[in-house]
Amino acid sequence: MRTLSIAAFILAMLATVLPAGAADVATGKAVAQAKCAQCHDAEDWEGEDAASLESLIRDIVAGTVKHKTKLSLTPAEIAAVAAYWGSGH
């Protein structure tokens, strides 16, 4: 019985987490199209993982990495763009 309860708990947690990932990718696509697409395509980041991309974008926003223009994104937008570009879409 305990194993069944643990399995049910894990499935419930996955059900709440998985849709958020899809939403992050969709949000990231919208943000990237609005704020990044004039210079970057998603294919520019092929093979990069979301965590590395998030760190890079955060550094660009903070001004510690040189970028062509001043970039203004919220932490949620940074995570979403990184999720989108890191998803291979």
N, C-alpha and C positions, 0 to 999 in steps of 0.2 A: 504494500500500500504506500509506503514511504517513497519508493522508487517512482510510482505513478504520480504522486504529488509533486515530486521534484521535476519530472518530465513535463507535467502540466504547467508548472511555474516557468520553466525555461521556454516553453512554447509561447506562453503569454508574454514574456519579456521580448521575445523575438518579434512577435506580432506588433508590439508597440514601437520597436526600434526600426524595423525594416521600412515602413512607410516614410519615416522621417528622412532616411537616407535618400529615397527617391525624391522627396520634396526638396532636400538640399541641392540635389543635382538640377532639378527644374529651376529652383531659385537661382542657383549659380549660373545656369545658362542665360537666364534673363539679365542678371547683373553683368555678366561678361559681355553680352551683346550690347548692353547700354553703355558700359564704361570701359571696355577693353577691346572690342572688336574692330575699332578703327585702326589698330596696330597689330593685334594678335588674333590668331585662329586657335581653336582647340587643338588642332594638329601640331601646333608649335610645341605643345607640352606632352606629346606622345611618349609613353614610357616613364613618365614622372609619377611618383606616388603623391597622393593628396596631402600627406603630412609635410613632405618637402616643399610642395607648392604653397601650402598655407604659411610655412615659415618664411619663404621667399616673399610672398605678397605682403605679409606683416612687416617685414623689413623694408620693403619699398614704401609702404604707407608711412612708416616711422621715419623715413628719410635716410636710413643707414645703408641702403642699396640704391645706387644711381638708377634713375628712370627718366625717360624722355619728358614726362609731364608729372605734375604733382597729382598724386592719386589719393582720393578720399573714399575710404570704405569702412563700414562698421566691422567689428569682429565677426558678426554673423554673416555679413556679405563676403568677407575674406574666406571664411570656412566654406561657404556655399560655392564660391568660384573655384576654390581648390578641389572640392568634391566633384564639381562638374568636369574640370580639366583632368583631374586624376582618374575619372571614371572611363576615360577612353572614348567619350562621345564626341 
